[in-house]
Structures are given as C-alpha cells and as structure tokens.
Amino acid sequence: MKKVVFIANPVSGNGKAKKAAELSASILKDNAFEVSIKFTEYAGHATTLVQQLSSKADIIVAVGGDGTVNEVATGLVGSKTVLGIIPNGSGNGLARHLKIPMSTKKAAECLIHGKLQPLDAPTINDKFFFCTAGVGFDAHISHVFAKMEGRGLKNYIKAILKEYGSYASQDYTISLDDSSSVNQKAFVLTVGNAAQYGNEAVIAPNARIGDGTLELTALPQPNLIRGAIWGIRLFMKNIDKDSSVNTFRGKEIKINNTAQSVDGHRDGEPDTWEYPLLFQVKQENQITVIANSTLV
Ligand SMILES: Nc1ncnc2c1ncn2[C@@H]1O[C@H](COP(=O)(O)OP(=O)(O)OP(=O)(O)O)[C@@H](O)[C@H]1O
C-alpha cells in the first residue's frame, strides 16, 4: 500500500487548506492509499516536516500555494519520495504549469492517475526555487504584498497599480554559463524554471521544468501602452515575441549590480539577496513530481 503524507498550510488560500487536505486524503484512502495529514505551524515548517517524514512516505503532497510547494519540494531534494500538489494558493504557478486541475477533487484524482515528471531544483544564491525567481518590479511587489493585510489576486493587483508609477528600472550585468557579460537595464528580470508566475501569467514561455536549464526574461522600463501590451502577452503566453523583451537561457545565470543587496522573490515569496546573484541548476538536485500531462 502506497504511503501518502499531505502537508497543508492552514493560512494558504485564505484558510481553505484544511478542507482541501481532508477531501483529497479521503479520495486517496478510498483508492487504497495509506494517508496522513500534517498541518504547518509556521513559515518554514513544511521543509522540516518533509525532512522528518520523507523516508517513510512514497508521496508527500503540498496542500497550499507556491510558497508551500517550495518548502515541501526543498525538503525532498536528495530523496526519492515523489512530490504531489493540491493547489490551494492564489497563484498556483507550478501546479498550473503541471496542468494540475484547480478543483481539489480533480487534483486528488491527478495524484492517483497523473504522470511522474522530473523537476529541476534550481537555486538562487543556494536557496531553492521551483517556479520563478527574480529581481525588479515583480520582486518589489512581492515585498509590498507581504506587508499588506490579506492576500488574493485583488490585493496583488492593488499593489501593482499603486507601485507602478514610482518604480524605476535598474542597471544589471548578466552572464550566462561561461560567456562574457552583457549590460541590461531592466524593469523586471525573472528566471523561470517553470513558465508562469501563477494565474496563467506566463513570463518564461519556453521554460521546461526538467530540462536542466533556466530561462531569463528581461523587461525594460515600460510606458503605459507597452505595460498593457505585456499584460496581454503574459496571458497569451507570448511575452518572448515582443520586440522590447530579451530572453536568455543557461544552466548558470549570474546577475550583478553596483548595490550590495537586493529585494528579490523566490516562487512569489519575498526574499533578500547579496550581489552577485547566482541562479544555478544542478542535475543531482532533481526531484520527481506528479503532473497531469507529459507536456511540461
Ligand atoms: N502555519 C503557518 N502560519 C503562518 N505562515 C505559514 C504557515 N505555514 C506556512 N506559512 C507560510 O505561508 C506563506 C504563503 O503560503 P503559500 O504561498 O502556500 O500560500 P498563498 O500565499 O495563499 O498562495 P500563493 O503563493 O499561490 O499566492 C509561505 O511563505 C509559508 O512559509
């Protein structure tokens, strides 16, 4: 009998994780899986729980958003235990990339009938990310959003509209693998392991989760019209086709700036890093995830 542990973040998705964990656990139990549920008690707890439990489980399922998925997946690096996801956040970028349904019942069925896929575990200055990470306006928004009361898409859009006019592009130098560096003035620099931020907003359309490379998308300072076009292109999944946008690809991406440190984001959660920034994929860190399709 396969052993499945659900790790649910009770604060994700405005508190709906308990119900989602219980419903999905009961569906797996009815299909002859041995199930248990653990709830996180603080930020970072999911990684500790996974490190304690992974040797006793076949599958560990993150019930939450990308922040919870990040913590569970981080704990799985170096183990053979498979990652499952019951999406319960506001963006659910990695779950959407994996075509996992947003309905809890269907996502639970996907845990039973889905396909195993290799998932790279890239790092930014030695901290893992699985979906996207980067610096610039989106990272700034993740820091502003973290200080707001309440979460959800509505608050996220509120933060974007409030900060848009006052945020200025920065000068960066970018080097890929062993190549020489290029100078890039950018409003947003996002590194994709998976393609999207969440909510089907695709910032790195050619990112593939198990191909051992990262895709960097650089957006210059936009005017209002350009910003609106990018908004449409994110959802049309073709931001890379815009003539103002530069994309880069590598196993190792270095980003530097004259500042000492920078506010970044890892899988949508705010983080602060020292320059130079090193985004890196290593084959030995790859884990396995349950997807709804092989086209990831
Ligand atoms: N018990 C807890 N109390 C407070 N914070 C927690 C707890 N468990 C986990 N967290 C933190 O909650 C944060 C948000 O979690 P998560 O990203 O899963 O949900 P979300 O913000 O609703 O979804 P999304 O990232 O898709 O917007 C994570 O950074 C995680 O570390």
The ligand as an ORCA input file, in Angstrom:
! r2SCAN-3c Opt
* xyz 0 1
  N       1.163     27.894      9.877
  C       1.628     28.941      9.220
  N       1.495     30.194      9.700
  C       1.928     31.267      9.000
  N       2.549     31.197      7.788
  C       2.733     29.975      7.276
  C       2.273     28.787      7.950
  N       2.568     27.717      7.172
  C       3.190     28.209      6.074
  N       3.285     29.554      6.129
  C       3.812     30.478      5.091
  O       2.722     30.956      4.305
  C       3.284     31.534      3.116
  C       2.268     31.554      1.987
  O       1.970     30.266      1.613
  P       1.514     29.857      0.143
  O       2.359     30.508     -0.858
  O       1.435     28.387      0.131
  O       0.006     30.383      0.063
  P      -0.630     31.620     -0.694
  O       0.204     32.806     -0.422
  O      -2.070     31.668     -0.330
  O      -0.519     31.169     -2.195
  P       0.254     31.813     -3.465
  O       1.729     31.730     -3.202
  O      -0.163     30.936     -4.617
  O      -0.240     33.206     -3.553
  C       4.542     30.716      2.845
  O       5.631     31.592      2.763
  C       4.690     29.814      4.061
  O       6.015     29.791      4.554
*
